[in-house]
């Protein structure tokens, strides 16, 4: 078991965010390090007067020098600690009663489940873990053992291949971490709809689990029955398959990934639907939307679910221009009374800012836009009040006049 290897003493008046239980301690707040902690080691954080504040794990390679795990001086960060936090996350998921209609969901949402740097998703009988920090890396074997004990999966995939690993000085890893390999295409169910997922090579951990509740909300039969839908940034069909299940007349799926669209079309067949009328267009969303504008094409409903545009503070302005252009283009393709479901998964862009961007697009497109529902990530992706950064997904369902 890794003992505490060092004590970090904060500069005067820098303890507020730790006392407020924000789980990140930035390098600038640290006055002195007593000891020689290695990446991933457990450390204690003390106020400038020497008072204990919290325990966390250290990484000298990251600006986020410590990720805090406990504010209780008596809590040991041992096997029982990891086991207990994982059990707590499990209990929360069980209360959501997602199974059996839904067999894929997030079990552990990192900081928001008290486990900074660790993401665990369940896909049917398999688990996919992402270790994003040196601290999780150092405790990975304990974590894997606990995951096996609590969930008894057939296998655990490791998809520690997110770009943020580089900021921690960690290489990318993609492997079978324990047990069996999943089939090349594992079939999961979400609200009774079947999706094929490739756990070792798909985006993120294989599927965009955070959009589950929004897929349901946006494709209510009142909204989509007998309507046409343009599903932009479709990935493996997500919103489009729900629309088909709820009676959409025709769906056009757009994505830059040809492979994702192949899976989307297979997913439609997998659910027993015969849909010669649907289209699958591989290409750049902006180009395709411009083409529809230039050819006066309209759709009753448009879904815009782009990838993250803002990766750092520096990107925010450029990202907002991208969101504005995208929404402006989509607004041009909607008839009066049409519906727009528009999302941003950039944690750095707040709901308020995203709403302002949408306002700018509406003004420029000379359209009246009514927000009929504000959308966010599902309950298996909880948000900590002390860590507002965990609220990254936001969206609006709008009626457009
Ligand atoms: N709506 C999907 C998730 C979308 S994720 C669902 O419900 O599952 C974002 C998608 O955007 C990815 O599939 C990615 O391949 C695609 N993408 C990224 N840049 C793109 C671009 N410029 N044009 C079209 N698609 C793009």
Boltz pocket constraint, residues with backbone or C-beta under 6 A from the ligand:
constraints:
  - pocket:
      binder: B
      contacts: [[A, 203], [A, 207], [A, 208], [A, 211], [A, 232], [A, 233], [A, 234], [A, 235], [A, 236], [A, 237], [A, 238], [A, 239], [A, 254], [A, 255], [A, 256], [A, 257], [A, 260], [A, 283], [A, 284], [A, 285], [A, 286], [A, 305], [A, 306], [A, 307]]
      max_distance: 6.0
